[in-house]
């Protein structure tokens, strides 16, 4: 093992222990700003160090952990027990990987998938407005007087997002896709949110989205944020989000997005999700019941 | 002045990053010194005299990179070049880095050849090996 790697392992172990101590203290004093700042600095240093090596699973998870801590620091979310548990989970995961590096001098295990799941979980706590604005210091998005609340996964509007996306597919095409794939029972939606600075990292979001394996349908939406005034507008930033319907497996998708796995959300769907009744139902609960019952029966294969 | 006589001060609270930068710069023939934050760097300058170039991390405890730069620019006469480095999440701080007196800004992780190129350019020894 090189001297640099030895130093990395040593410093990582120290920082990880320190982070655990800070989280335990924060559980008792969740509003302690100094502790939150120290937590940020620890994760930040660890991220900077791991960036010197090709340890992508560690980098991905730390990146998202940092976003989460920034959200706490900026007052977008509170330091809750749930958040503490997730961060401790992250520390366990990274400790395990650092231990493997210590023993073998490298990272050979298959950790990308776990890292992605952890990253997505961490991401689900971060309010979407912060994901866009996180780097603009001093421009807090929380409105004055707006009651701060603890965000939980239940408030994640992912289901609604999937439904909106599917609803926008023209009915004829949607049913065509359904008929084509109903036997395969394999359907996923990918939400791809490229980083604004992606063009400076050699990424081509349009090409990547267009070439998703098994692509059935896709759309591109401008990001739901106010675009800067024309004078401040930077055309070399990406302000678009991509949604793709695909028959690819999760492994194929992870392979396709392997360098930017933390920027995608993958949602597995039943082919029956494509059946979305449209049109006026003359109103009344009877019609709604009919639609719901129909969907339940379809899902049950009857 | 020859390359080997050039003195560089690295400011970073992460020992791993310091070792990484020190190794690259020492192997290229520079004389390298380290500080774990801005205040230690100021102490070293007062003790050892000015350096030819400063490699400054932004996020450090006690005295961060910006505060160090302001302090340095207020005390120095020869305005030695400073190369600020930080992680990608702080990319928007570039403007602030320049305002604080940095001559250039690099984003971590830095490739060894990129670091050496900018160090040489800022020291006015571009093309020298």
Interface residues (C-beta under 8 A of the other chain):
Chain A: X3 X4 X7 X8 X10 X11 X41 X44 X45 X47 X48 X49 X51 X52 X63 X66 X70 X134 X135 X136 X137 X197
Chain B: X13 X14 X15 X16 X17 X19 X20 X23 X59 X61 X87 X88 X89 X90 X91 X92 X93 X108 X109
